[in-house]
Amino acid sequence: MKDLTLNELETLLAVFKKAGIEPSVGDEGELLTRIEQAHAERQELESMDFDDCLGGACKL
């Protein structure tokens, strides 16, 4: 399965917000919680500067 881009995850979050879905309430809420987690992880990944990791300076 293809990973969603940061933009795709942000679009999904906007749709959930417009629909008034609350995190962890029902099946939709559980999916929202998972999308929020994936969004946070994708943001962190895209904000990393991998040039700083040359020579083992950081761990992934």
MOKA-V327276 format. One record per residue. RES is the residue in three letters. SS is DSSP state (hx for helix, st for strand, lp for the rest). PSI is psi in whole degrees, -180 to 180 (none if undefined). D_CENTER is the distance of its C-alpha to the mean C-alpha in whole Angstrom. Layout:
RES|SS|PSI|D_CENTER + RES|SS|PSI|D_CENTER
This chain:
MET|lp|140|16 + LYS|lp|135|14 + ASP|lp|145|10 + LEU|lp|146|8 + THR|lp|167|8 + LEU|hx|-42|7 + ASN|hx|-41|10 + GLU|hx|-41|9 + LEU|hx|-40|6 + GLU|hx|-37|8 + THR|hx|-44|11 + LEU|hx|-43|10 + LEU|hx|-39|9 + ALA|hx|-39|13 + VAL|hx|-44|14 + PHE|hx|-40|14 + LYS|hx|-45|15 + LYS|hx|-33|18 + ALA|hx|-10|19 + GLY|lp|27|19 + ILE|lp|132|17 + GLU|lp|141|17 + PRO|lp|141|14 + SER|lp|22|16 + VAL|lp|104|19 + GLY|hx|-175|20 + ASP|hx|-40|18 + GLU|hx|-41|16 + GLY|hx|-38|15 + GLU|hx|-40|14 + LEU|hx|-41|12 + LEU|hx|-44|10 + THR|hx|-42|10 + ARG|hx|-38|8 + ILE|hx|-39|6 + GLU|hx|-41|5 + GLN|hx|-45|5 + ALA|hx|-38|3 + HIS|hx|-46|1 + ALA|hx|-42|4 + GLU|hx|-41|5 + ARG|hx|-41|5 + GLN|hx|-45|6 + GLU|hx|-45|9 + LEU|hx|-44|9 + GLU|hx|-18|10 + SER|hx|-10|12 + MET|lp|140|14 + ASP|lp|102|18 + PHE|hx|-15|19 + ASP|hx|-28|23 + ASP|hx|-14|23 + CYS|hx|0|22 + LEU|lp|138|26 + GLY|lp|16|28 + GLY|lp|24|26 + ALA|lp|-19|25 + CYS|lp|163|22 + LYS|lp|140|20 + LEU|lp|none|17
